[in-house]
Amino acid sequence: MPYSTKINGYSVLTKLTHLGRNCHFNGLKIRGGGKVTIGDNFHSGELCLFITDIHNYKGNAVPYDNTIITKDINIGNNVWIGTGVTILGGVNIADGAIIQAGSVVVSDIGYCEIAGGHPARVFAERDLNHYENCVKEKRFF
């Protein structure tokens, strides 16, 4: 099976974005100066946003000062991000995770966990036997 990147909707990546094989983008925008690493077999819905920079609200001015705080984002292999998901800097999403449409991810999501909401919380996990068999047999979409 050939591996390729497919961009099916308007997407913006940065020079600090590192892609695995077989990534599918249906509309993803990456903003900021942080490094974003995306593993193999990644799929995103439309209107997704990864933000790696925030303003320093604890600085010497309000509502924030001129300091930019940058944090990386790491996405594992075989991750599916639903439509309208926002992921903030400093987040790690492990292999096999699924993020429900419309979610805002502000903390790490573990191996094969399914999370959703604002902020995203884990509410289920994949069937591990099924997932690991698909990976072992290299059945990727």
Protein Blocks (a to p, Z undefined) as FASTA:
>chain_A
ZZddddfbdcdddfkbccdehiacebiadedjbdcdddehiacdehiacdfbdcdfklmb
dfbdfbdcdddddddehiacdehiacdehiacdehiacdehiacfbdcdehiacedjddd
dfbdcdfklmmmmmmnopaZZ
